[in-house]
Amino acid sequence: MTVAALGNSIQIEKYFEPGYSIYRATSSKDESGGFVDSWEKIKDVVGRLRSNVSPYPMKNDKKTEEHNFRFYCGVEDVRVGDEIRATGLRFEVQFVNNLMTFGRFMQLELKLVEE
């Protein structure tokens, strides 16, 4: 089996669901010359949200204790510090990874943001 054939056999995209949006923090000047931070919606996306809670401790370089969700989506303009929002939920993007999928989809490590 060739690498290209293996890449095409993975069909995680069929599990993607609508209802997610990417938000990015922006700063702008107010009337008094100070800066005001606000969140700007970048794009609506489809994806798959999964819990990353494991009963087994993980030992690696990433701070996995802070990453409590994984989000899979197509290759999008997503950066660390952005937010993924769904109905009533906000998640901070902690880590962005374009997996070995030849640019087909991304895996984001997320932290639930308290409202």
Secondary structure, DSSP 8 states (H G I E B T S, - for coil): --HHHHHHH--GGGG-EEEEEEEEEEEEE-TTS-EEEEEEEEEEEEEEEEE---SS---SSS-GGG--EEEEEES----TT-EEEETTEEEEEEEEE--TTTTSEEEEEEEE---
